[in-house]
Amino acid sequence: MSLVRRLKPVIVKEFRQIRRDPTSLGMLLVLPAAMIVLVGYALNFDVKHVPLLVMDQSKTPESREYLAMFQHSEHFALTGTPSTYGEIEEAFLHGQAKIALVLPVDFGRDLLAGREATVQMLVDGADANTAGQAMGNAVRMTMDHSNRILLQALQRAGRSAYVPVDLQSRIWYNPDLVSSRFLVPGLIGFIIMLTGVIATSMTVVREKERGTMEQIMVSPLQPIEVILGKTLPYMAISLVSATLILLLGYVLFAIEIKGGLLLLYAGITMIILGALGQGLLISTITDSQQVAFIISVFSSLLPSFLLSGFVFPVASMPVVLQVVSNISVTKFFLVVVRGVMLKGVGFDAVWEQFVYMAIFALITLGISVKRLQKRTL
């Protein structure tokens, strides 16, 4: 009880400071809600409605049947029917199309004669991701159409279709392959690191700038108690923020929590401790809020976005970056949150990640306490 009485004035003071600073409160509560809406809808790997041009030189029922697949597909949006290659190039240059299909004059004639019909696909490769997915969708749709034609030809000849290898796929955990189900859980860690580090990095620096840090240091409070008093309010607000993200994920993107809620919040608590420890460490080594803000943004935003596996798979990075990525506590949290929310895993599958997150939190908080102790000596 004595510890609670000693911490209460610091905690109350910190809550009052947060209340008087609407920017910090907005960063902890409003910014996460805005980011999950923007990122959840805008950051999407599902390429749809790619602008498509069609140059049908055959103009036969066979060519129209083939092109009807693309016109009725959500992956493509027909934007024009050019008659020359110059028109296609002009549309590519002005961004009016990303892909063009050219059907030769003898397309329908070759199909009716049982010969191989050729289709030319022209792709604007400036946007590599869109171009790659558009090509993949076009090839898949063409193969499906070819298989249907082959099956019909065999049936007319009184023969049955023979498939040497029949691959039947079944997708687990995210059957519809919706990007938001992969991104939104990862967004929790990204937002907590960004907002938590920035908000807490200002706490000690604010005291330094206002000249009140020395008064705190000469008080009966120990450095560890100062740390606790300043981190507990932000931990409480961060937990509220994480809950808000989970609720928005369920309401907006229908993302349910498959695993244990307690295990999920244990992981959230661990990354919050890591974020608060990193923010406090930054605040102990800087003397101005501007410098603390810049360092906290770069040290939390870049590793959490680029090196954690939030967007880009860590395994596809160069070996050097794979090693460097281990400094990002978000990397280990993403394994926990995606495993619990999407796969319903238990503690036995993610206990190593908890160990890494605990080490990160202990190191950052421990260094912060040591640096505060030096100021009291």
C-alpha positions as CSV (number, residue, x, y, z in Angstrom):
1,M,0.0,0.0,0.0
2,S,2.9,2.3,0.7
3,L,4.1,2.0,-2.9
4,V,0.6,2.9,-4.1
5,R,0.5,6.0,-1.9
6,R,4.0,7.0,-3.2
7,L,3.1,6.5,-6.9
8,K,-0.4,8.1,-6.7
9,P,0.8,11.7,-6.9
10,V,3.0,11.0,-9.9
11,I,0.3,9.1,-11.7
12,V,-2.3,11.8,-11.0
13,K,0.1,14.5,-12.1
14,E,0.8,12.5,-15.4
15,F,-2.9,12.1,-16.1
16,R,-3.4,15.8,-15.5
17,Q,-0.6,16.6,-17.9
18,I,-2.1,14.3,-20.6
19,R,-5.5,16.0,-20.1
20,R,-3.9,19.4,-20.5
21,D,-2.1,18.3,-23.7
22,P,-4.8,17.4,-26.2
23,T,-2.1,16.5,-28.8
24,S,-0.8,13.6,-26.7
25,L,-4.3,12.4,-25.9
26,G,-5.2,12.6,-29.5
27,M,-2.1,10.7,-30.5
28,L,-2.9,7.9,-28.2
29,L,-6.6,7.6,-28.9
30,V,-7.7,9.4,-32.1
31,L,-4.7,8.7,-34.2
32,P,-5.0,4.9,-33.9
33,A,-8.6,5.0,-34.9
34,A,-7.9,7.1,-37.9
35,M,-4.9,5.0,-38.9
36,I,-6.8,1.7,-38.8
37,V,-9.5,3.1,-41.0
38,L,-7.1,4.7,-43.5
39,V,-4.6,1.8,-43.6
40,G,-7.2,-0.9,-43.4
41,Y,-8.9,0.4,-46.5
42,A,-6.1,2.0,-48.4
43,L,-3.2,-0.4,-47.9
44,N,-4.6,-3.4,-49.8
45,F,-2.7,-6.0,-51.8
46,D,-5.8,-7.2,-53.6
47,V,-5.4,-5.6,-57.1
48,K,-8.8,-5.2,-58.7
49,H,-10.4,-3.2,-61.6
50,V,-7.1,-2.9,-63.5
51,P,-7.7,-0.7,-66.5
52,L,-7.8,-3.0,-69.6
53,L,-7.6,-2.3,-73.3
54,V,-8.8,-4.8,-75.9
55,M,-7.8,-4.9,-79.6
56,D,-10.0,-7.6,-81.1
57,Q,-8.9,-8.0,-84.7
58,S,-10.8,-11.3,-85.0
59,K,-14.3,-10.1,-84.2
60,T,-15.7,-13.6,-84.0
61,P,-17.9,-15.3,-81.5
62,E,-14.9,-17.2,-80.2
63,S,-13.0,-14.0,-79.5
64,R,-16.0,-12.3,-77.9
65,E,-16.5,-15.3,-75.6
66,Y,-12.8,-15.2,-74.6
67,L,-13.0,-11.4,-73.9
68,A,-16.2,-11.7,-72.0
69,M,-14.3,-13.3,-69.1
70,F,-12.3,-10.1,-68.6
71,Q,-15.2,-7.8,-69.0
72,H,-17.2,-9.6,-66.2
73,S,-14.2,-10.1,-63.9
74,E,-13.6,-7.8,-60.8
75,H,-9.9,-8.0,-61.6
76,F,-10.2,-5.9,-64.8
77,A,-12.1,-2.9,-66.0
78,L,-12.5,-2.4,-69.8
79,T,-11.5,1.2,-70.6
80,G,-11.1,1.1,-74.4
81,T,-11.0,-0.8,-77.6
82,P,-8.1,0.6,-79.6
83,S,-7.5,-0.3,-83.2
84,T,-3.7,0.3,-83.4
85,Y,-0.7,-0.2,-81.3
86,G,-0.1,3.5,-81.2
87,E,-3.3,4.0,-79.4
88,I,-2.3,1.4,-76.8
89,E,1.0,3.1,-76.3
90,E,-0.7,6.5,-75.9
91,A,-3.1,5.1,-73.3
92,F,-0.1,3.6,-71.4
93,L,1.8,6.9,-71.4
94,H,-1.2,8.8,-70.0
95,G,-2.0,6.2,-67.4
96,Q,-5.4,5.3,-68.9
97,A,-4.6,1.6,-69.0
98,K,-2.3,-1.0,-67.4
99,I,-2.8,-4.0,-69.6
100,A,-3.9,-4.6,-73.2
101,L,-5.0,-7.8,-75.0
102,V,-4.5,-8.1,-78.7
103,L,-6.3,-10.9,-80.5
104,P,-5.1,-11.6,-84.1
105,V,-7.3,-11.9,-87.1
106,D,-7.1,-15.7,-87.2
107,F,-7.9,-16.2,-83.5
108,G,-11.4,-17.6,-84.0
109,R,-10.4,-19.5,-87.2
110,D,-7.6,-21.3,-85.3
111,L,-9.8,-22.3,-82.4
112,L,-12.4,-23.7,-84.8
113,A,-9.7,-25.6,-86.7
114,G,-8.3,-27.1,-83.4
115,R,-5.1,-25.2,-83.7
116,E,-3.4,-23.2,-81.0
117,A,-4.7,-19.6,-81.0
118,T,-2.3,-16.9,-79.9
119,V,-3.2,-13.9,-77.7
120,Q,-0.7,-11.0,-77.2
121,M,-0.7,-9.4,-73.7
122,L,0.9,-6.0,-73.3
123,V,1.6,-4.8,-69.8
124,D,2.7,-1.4,-68.4
125,G,5.4,-2.5,-66.0
126,A,6.0,0.8,-64.3
127,D,3.9,-0.4,-61.4
128,A,5.5,-3.8,-60.8
129,N,3.1,-5.0,-58.2
130,T,0.0,-4.2,-60.2
131,A,1.5,-5.5,-63.4
132,G,2.6,-8.8,-61.8
133,Q,-0.8,-9.5,-60.3
134,A,-2.7,-8.4,-63.5
135,M,-0.5,-10.8,-65.6
136,G,-1.1,-13.6,-63.1
137,N,-4.9,-13.1,-63.2
138,A,-4.9,-12.9,-67.0
139,V,-2.8,-16.1,-67.4
140,R,-5.0,-18.0,-64.9
141,M,-8.2,-16.9,-66.6
142,T,-6.8,-17.8,-70.0
143,M,-5.8,-21.3,-68.8
144,D,-9.3,-21.8,-67.4
145,H,-10.8,-20.8,-70.7
146,S,-8.4,-23.1,-72.6
147,N,-9.2,-26.0,-70.3
148,R,-12.9,-25.5,-70.9
149,I,-12.4,-25.5,-74.7
150,L,-10.2,-28.7,-74.5
151,L,-12.8,-30.4,-72.3
152,Q,-15.6,-29.5,-74.8
153,A,-13.5,-30.8,-77.7
154,L,-12.8,-34.1,-75.9
155,Q,-16.5,-34.5,-75.0
156,R,-17.5,-34.0,-78.7
157,A,-15.0,-36.7,-79.7
158,G,-16.5,-39.1,-77.1
159,R,-13.4,-39.0,-74.9
160,S,-13.1,-38.1,-71.3
161,A,-10.6,-35.5,-70.0
162,Y,-7.5,-36.8,-68.3
163,V,-5.6,-34.7,-65.8
164,P,-2.2,-36.3,-64.8
165,V,-1.9,-34.2,-61.6
166,D,-5.0,-32.8,-60.0
167,L,-4.0,-30.2,-57.5
168,Q,-6.8,-29.3,-55.0
169,S,-6.0,-26.4,-52.7
170,R,-7.6,-25.5,-49.5
171,I,-6.8,-22.2,-47.8
172,W,-6.7,-22.1,-44.0
173,Y,-7.2,-19.2,-41.6
174,N,-7.9,-16.6,-44.3
175,P,-10.0,-18.5,-47.0
176,D,-10.8,-15.4,-49.0
177,L,-7.2,-14.1,-49.0
178,V,-8.4,-10.7,-47.8
179,S,-5.5,-8.4,-47.2
180,S,-7.1,-6.6,-44.3
181,R,-7.2,-9.8,-42.2
182,F,-3.4,-9.9,-42.5
183,L,-2.8,-6.2,-42.1
184,V,-5.1,-5.1,-39.4
185,P,-3.7,-7.4,-36.6
186,G,-0.2,-6.2,-37.6
187,L,-1.5,-2.6,-37.5
188,I,-2.0,-3.0,-33.7
189,G,1.7,-3.4,-33.1
190,F,2.6,-0.7,-35.5
191,I,0.3,1.8,-33.9
192,I,1.2,0.9,-30.3
193,M,4.9,1.3,-31.1
194,L,4.5,4.6,-32.9
195,T,2.1,6.3,-30.5
196,G,3.6,4.8,-27.3
197,V,7.2,5.7,-28.1
198,I,6.3,9.2,-29.2
199,A,4.1,10.0,-26.2
200,T,6.4,8.6,-23.5
201,S,9.5,10.1,-25.1
202,M,8.1,13.5,-24.2
203,T,7.5,12.8,-20.5
204,V,11.0,13.2,-19.0
205,V,12.0,15.8,-21.6
206,R,9.0,17.9,-20.7
207,E,10.1,17.9,-17.1
208,K,13.6,18.9,-18.1
209,E,12.4,21.8,-20.3
210,R,10.2,23.1,-17.5
211,G,12.8,22.8,-14.8
212,T,10.7,20.4,-12.7
213,M,12.9,17.3,-13.2
214,E,15.3,18.3,-10.4
215,Q,12.4,18.7,-8.0
216,I,11.3,15.1,-8.8
217,M,14.8,13.8,-8.4
218,V,15.2,15.3,-4.9
219,S,11.9,13.9,-3.8
220,P,11.7,10.7,-1.7
221,L,10.7,8.8,-4.9
222,Q,13.2,6.3,-6.2
223,P,14.1,6.3,-10.0
224,I,12.1,3.1,-10.5
225,E,9.1,4.7,-8.8
226,V,9.4,7.7,-11.1
227,I,9.5,5.3,-14.1
228,L,6.4,3.4,-12.8
229,G,4.5,6.6,-12.1
230,K,5.1,8.0,-15.6
231,T,4.5,4.7,-17.5
232,L,1.4,3.4,-15.8
233,P,-0.9,6.2,-17.2
234,Y,0.4,5.6,-20.7
235,M,0.0,1.9,-20.3
236,A,-3.6,2.3,-19.3
237,I,-4.3,4.6,-22.3
238,S,-2.5,2.3,-24.7
239,L,-4.6,-0.7,-23.5
240,V,-7.7,1.4,-24.2
241,S,-6.3,2.3,-27.6
242,A,-5.5,-1.4,-28.4
243,T,-9.1,-2.4,-27.4
244,L,-10.4,0.4,-29.7
245,I,-8.4,-1.0,-32.6
246,L,-9.7,-4.5,-31.9
247,L,-13.3,-3.3,-31.9
248,L,-12.9,-1.3,-35.1
249,G,-11.2,-4.3,-36.7
250,Y,-14.2,-6.4,-35.9
251,V,-16.9,-3.8,-36.9
252,L,-15.2,-2.6,-40.1
253,F,-13.4,-5.7,-41.3
254,A,-15.1,-8.6,-39.5
255,I,-11.8,-9.7,-38.0
256,E,-12.6,-12.0,-35.0
257,I,-10.2,-13.3,-32.4
258,K,-9.8,-17.0,-32.9
259,G,-7.5,-17.6,-29.9
260,G,-7.5,-16.7,-26.2
261,L,-8.3,-13.1,-25.3
262,L,-6.0,-13.2,-22.2
263,L,-3.1,-14.4,-24.3
264,L,-3.7,-11.6,-26.8
265,Y,-3.8,-9.0,-24.1
266,A,-0.7,-10.4,-22.6
267,G,1.1,-9.9,-25.9
268,I,-0.3,-6.4,-26.1
269,T,0.9,-5.6,-22.6
270,M,4.4,-6.8,-23.5
271,I,4.7,-4.7,-26.6
272,I,3.3,-1.7,-24.6
273,L,6.0,-2.2,-22.0
274,G,8.6,-2.3,-24.8
275,A,7.2,0.9,-26.4
276,L,7.2,2.7,-23.1
277,G,10.7,1.5,-22.3
278,Q,12.0,2.8,-25.7
279,G,10.2,6.1,-25.3
280,L,11.5,6.6,-21.8
281,L,15.0,5.7,-22.9
282,I,14.8,8.4,-25.6
283,S,13.5,10.9,-23.1
284,T,16.5,10.3,-20.8
285,I,19.1,10.9,-23.5
286,T,17.6,14.1,-25.0
287,D,17.0,17.6,-23.7
288,S,14.3,18.9,-26.0
289,Q,10.9,17.7,-27.1
290,Q,11.7,18.4,-30.8
291,V,14.8,16.1,-30.7
292,A,12.9,13.5,-28.7
293,F,10.1,13.6,-31.3
294,I,12.4,13.1,-34.3
295,I,14.3,10.2,-32.7
296,S,11.1,8.5,-31.5
297,V,9.5,8.7,-34.9
298,F,12.5,7.3,-36.8
299,S,13.3,4.6,-34.2
300,S,9.7,3.4,-34.0
301,L,8.2,4.1,-37.4
302,L,10.8,2.7,-39.8
303,P,11.6,-0.6,-37.9
304,S,7.9,-1.3,-37.2
305,F,6.9,-0.6,-40.8
306,L,9.9,-2.0,-42.8
307,L,11.7,-4.5,-40.7
308,S,8.9,-6.2,-38.7
309,G,7.1,-8.2,-41.4
310,F,4.1,-5.8,-41.1
311,V,4.0,-5.3,-44.9
312,F,7.1,-7.0,-46.3
313,P,8.1,-10.6,-45.4
314,V,11.3,-10.7,-43.3
315,A,12.4,-13.9,-45.0
316,S,12.5,-12.1,-48.4
317,M,15.0,-9.5,-47.1
318,P,18.8,-9.7,-47.4
319,V,20.4,-11.6,-44.6
320,V,21.9,-8.5,-43.1
321,L,18.4,-6.9,-42.8
322,Q,17.0,-10.1,-41.3
323,V,19.6,-9.8,-38.5
324,V,18.9,-6.1,-38.0
325,S,15.2,-6.8,-37.9
326,N,15.6,-8.5,-34.5
327,I,16.0,-5.0,-32.9
328,S,12.3,-4.4,-33.7
329,V,10.1,-5.7,-30.9
330,T,7.1,-5.3,-33.3
331,K,8.5,-8.3,-35.3
332,F,8.0,-10.7,-32.4
333,F,4.6,-9.2,-31.5
334,L,3.3,-9.7,-35.0
335,V,3.9,-13.4,-34.7
336,V,1.8,-13.4,-31.5
337,V,-1.1,-11.2,-32.6
338,R,-1.5,-12.9,-36.0
339,G,-1.1,-16.3,-34.5
340,V,-3.7,-15.7,-31.8
341,M,-6.2,-13.7,-33.9
342,L,-6.1,-15.6,-37.2
343,K,-5.0,-19.1,-36.2
344,G,-6.1,-19.4,-32.6
345,V,-2.7,-20.6,-31.4
346,G,-1.9,-21.1,-27.7
347,F,1.0,-20.0,-25.5
348,D,3.1,-23.1,-26.5
349,A,3.4,-21.7,-30.1
350,V,4.4,-18.2,-29.2
351,W,6.3,-18.4,-25.9
352,E,9.6,-17.6,-27.5
353,Q,8.2,-14.3,-28.8
354,F,7.2,-13.4,-25.3
355,V,10.8,-14.0,-24.1
356,Y,12.2,-11.7,-26.8
357,M,9.6,-9.0,-26.0
358,A,10.4,-9.3,-22.3
359,I,14.1,-9.0,-22.9
360,F,13.5,-5.8,-25.0
361,A,11.3,-4.3,-22.3
362,L,13.7,-5.1,-19.4
363,I,16.7,-3.7,-21.3
364,T,15.1,-0.4,-22.3
365,L,13.4,0.1,-18.9
366,G,16.5,-0.9,-17.0
367,I,18.7,1.5,-18.9
368,S,16.2,4.3,-18.3
369,V,16.2,3.6,-14.5
370,K,20.1,3.6,-14.5
371,R,20.2,6.9,-16.4
372,L,17.8,8.5,-13.9
373,Q,19.8,7.2,-11.0
374,K,22.9,8.9,-12.4
375,R,21.0,12.2,-12.3
376,T,20.3,11.7,-8.6
377,L,24.0,11.1,-7.7
